[in-house]
Amino acid sequence: MPDETLQLILEEAREHMEKSLAHLKSELAALRAGRATPAMLEDLRVEYYGAMTPLLQLASITAPQPDLLIVQPWDRSALGAIERAIMHANLGLTPSNDGTIIRIPVPPLSEERRKELVRAARVRAEEARVAIRNIRRHAKEEIKKAKDEEHLPEDLCHMAEEELQKLTDAYIEKINHLLERKEADIMEV
């Protein structure tokens, strides 16, 4: 496609779609599957010296076993605050503090809880699909505006719209694939 304006519109749409996909990946990573992963606690905020601070800035999080998370704060005075934040996060986890680290046993998921998590994953995937479609709609409007303002040929704009649709379909397919993998991960006993 020779027109630079249309190329820029498509490239911008691709970048936005990529950001939406990356956001979905981080959302799905935070959803608990059958195993303990540090991503389960990454979004947690802890009240530390009067400020809400991300847990990742206060401690390292590791998963040495599939059913155990270990939080090792860099400042031991933060242990109590981190423990309270984990308890209040409604993750269904009970931390135990030994004075230097916090151990968090991750109990196996019940069938009902697995189904709830699958529903939550589907909701997040649908939100990502809607975001991709909104990006497509915005890009189509930009193509039409460019056509009117720069008097671009009809067939060139039609080719750009076809390319945009292929891009949209590709990202929707990526979202579906991510969702399938996450569902299988959650339902695995």
C-alpha positions as CSV (number, residue, x, y, z in Angstrom):
1,M,0.0,0.0,0.0
2,P,1.8,3.1,-1.2
3,D,0.1,5.8,0.9
4,E,2.0,6.8,4.0
5,T,-1.0,8.1,5.9
6,L,-2.8,4.8,5.6
7,Q,0.3,2.9,6.7
8,L,0.6,5.1,9.8
9,I,-3.0,4.5,10.7
10,L,-2.6,0.7,10.4
11,E,0.7,0.8,12.3
12,E,-0.9,2.8,15.1
13,A,-3.8,0.4,15.2
14,R,-1.4,-2.6,15.4
15,E,0.5,-0.9,18.3
16,H,-2.8,-0.3,20.2
17,M,-3.9,-3.9,19.6
18,E,-0.6,-5.2,20.8
19,K,-1.0,-3.2,24.0
20,S,-4.5,-4.6,24.6
21,L,-3.1,-8.1,24.1
22,A,-0.3,-7.4,26.6
23,H,-2.8,-6.1,29.1
24,L,-4.9,-9.3,28.7
25,K,-1.8,-11.4,29.2
26,S,-1.0,-9.6,32.5
27,E,-4.7,-9.9,33.6
28,L,-4.7,-13.6,32.9
29,A,-1.4,-14.2,34.6
30,A,-2.8,-12.6,37.8
31,L,-5.7,-15.1,37.7
32,R,-4.9,-18.1,39.9
33,A,-4.6,-21.4,38.2
34,G,-3.9,-24.7,40.0
35,R,-0.3,-23.6,40.8
36,A,1.2,-20.9,42.9
37,T,2.7,-18.1,40.7
38,P,4.3,-14.8,41.8
39,A,1.9,-13.0,39.5
40,M,-0.9,-13.8,42.0
41,L,0.5,-11.1,44.3
42,E,2.1,-8.7,41.8
43,D,-0.9,-6.2,41.8
44,L,-1.1,-6.2,45.6
45,R,-0.6,-2.8,47.3
46,V,0.7,-2.5,50.9
47,E,0.3,0.4,53.2
48,Y,3.9,1.2,54.0
49,Y,4.8,4.3,56.0
50,G,1.4,5.9,55.1
51,A,1.6,5.3,51.4
52,M,0.0,2.5,49.3
53,T,3.1,0.8,47.8
54,P,3.2,-2.0,45.2
55,L,4.3,-5.3,46.9
56,L,7.0,-5.7,44.2
57,Q,8.7,-2.6,45.5
58,L,8.9,-3.9,49.0
59,A,9.7,-7.6,48.6
60,S,10.7,-10.4,46.3
61,I,8.1,-13.0,45.5
62,T,9.0,-16.6,44.6
63,A,7.2,-19.9,44.1
64,P,9.7,-22.6,45.1
65,Q,6.9,-25.3,44.9
66,P,3.6,-25.5,43.0
67,D,1.7,-25.0,46.3
68,L,3.8,-22.4,48.1
69,L,4.6,-18.7,47.6
70,I,7.4,-17.0,49.6
71,V,7.5,-13.3,50.1
72,Q,10.8,-12.0,51.3
73,P,10.6,-8.2,52.2
74,W,13.7,-6.1,51.9
75,D,12.8,-4.3,55.2
76,R,11.7,-6.6,58.0
77,S,9.5,-3.8,59.5
78,A,7.2,-4.3,56.5
79,L,6.4,-7.9,57.4
80,G,3.2,-7.1,59.3
81,A,1.9,-4.7,56.7
82,I,2.5,-7.2,53.9
83,E,0.8,-9.9,55.8
84,R,-2.2,-7.7,56.5
85,A,-2.4,-6.7,52.8
86,I,-2.4,-10.4,51.7
87,M,-5.1,-11.2,54.2
88,H,-7.3,-8.2,53.1
89,A,-6.8,-8.9,49.4
90,N,-9.5,-11.7,49.4
91,L,-7.3,-14.1,47.5
92,G,-8.3,-17.0,49.7
93,L,-4.7,-17.2,51.0
94,T,-3.5,-17.4,54.6
95,P,0.1,-16.1,55.1
96,S,2.3,-17.2,57.9
97,N,5.1,-15.0,59.1
98,D,8.3,-16.4,60.7
99,G,10.0,-13.1,61.4
100,T,12.1,-13.0,58.2
101,I,9.8,-14.2,55.4
102,I,6.2,-14.8,54.7
103,R,5.1,-18.3,53.6
104,I,1.8,-18.6,51.8
105,P,0.5,-22.1,51.2
106,V,-1.7,-22.2,48.1
107,P,-4.6,-24.6,48.7
108,P,-5.9,-26.6,45.7
109,L,-8.9,-25.1,44.0
110,S,-12.4,-26.5,44.3
111,E,-14.3,-27.3,41.2
112,E,-16.7,-24.4,41.9
113,R,-13.8,-22.0,42.3
114,R,-12.2,-23.2,39.1
115,K,-15.4,-22.5,37.2
116,E,-15.6,-19.0,38.7
117,L,-12.0,-18.4,37.6
118,V,-12.8,-19.6,34.1
119,R,-15.8,-17.2,34.0
120,A,-13.5,-14.3,35.1
121,A,-11.0,-15.2,32.4
122,R,-13.7,-15.2,29.8
123,V,-14.9,-11.8,30.9
124,R,-11.4,-10.4,30.7
125,A,-11.0,-11.9,27.2
126,E,-14.2,-10.4,26.0
127,E,-13.1,-7.0,27.4
128,A,-9.9,-7.4,25.3
129,R,-12.0,-8.3,22.2
130,V,-14.1,-5.2,22.7
131,A,-11.0,-3.1,23.0
132,I,-9.6,-4.6,19.7
133,R,-12.9,-3.9,17.9
134,N,-12.9,-0.3,19.3
135,I,-9.4,0.2,17.9
136,R,-10.6,-1.1,14.5
137,R,-13.6,1.2,14.5
138,H,-11.3,4.2,15.4
139,A,-8.8,3.2,12.6
140,K,-11.7,2.9,10.1
141,E,-12.8,6.4,11.0
142,E,-9.3,7.7,10.5
143,I,-9.1,6.0,7.1
144,K,-12.3,7.6,6.0
145,K,-11.1,11.0,7.3
146,A,-7.8,10.6,5.5
147,K,-9.7,9.7,2.3
148,D,-11.8,12.8,2.5
149,E,-9.0,15.2,3.5
150,E,-6.3,13.9,1.2
151,H,-8.6,12.8,-1.7
152,L,-7.2,9.3,-1.7
153,P,-8.4,6.7,-4.2
154,E,-11.4,4.5,-3.2
155,D,-9.5,1.3,-3.9
156,L,-6.5,2.3,-1.8
157,C,-8.8,3.0,1.2
158,H,-10.6,-0.3,0.6
159,M,-7.3,-2.2,0.6
160,A,-6.4,-0.4,3.9
161,E,-9.7,-1.4,5.5
162,E,-9.2,-5.1,4.4
163,E,-5.7,-5.0,5.9
164,L,-7.2,-3.6,9.1
165,Q,-9.8,-6.4,9.2
166,K,-7.0,-9.0,8.8
167,L,-5.1,-7.4,11.6
168,T,-8.3,-7.4,13.8
169,D,-9.0,-11.0,13.1
170,A,-5.4,-12.0,13.9
171,Y,-5.5,-10.3,17.3
172,I,-9.0,-11.7,18.1
173,E,-7.5,-15.2,17.3
174,K,-4.6,-14.5,19.6
175,I,-7.0,-13.6,22.4
176,N,-9.0,-16.7,21.8
177,H,-5.8,-18.8,22.0
178,L,-4.7,-17.2,25.2
179,L,-8.1,-17.8,26.7
180,E,-8.1,-21.5,25.7
181,R,-4.7,-22.0,27.3
182,K,-5.7,-20.2,30.5
183,E,-9.0,-22.2,30.8
184,A,-7.1,-25.5,30.3
185,D,-4.6,-24.3,32.9
186,I,-7.3,-23.4,35.4
187,M,-9.3,-26.6,34.9
188,E,-6.2,-28.9,35.2
189,V,-6.3,-30.7,38.5
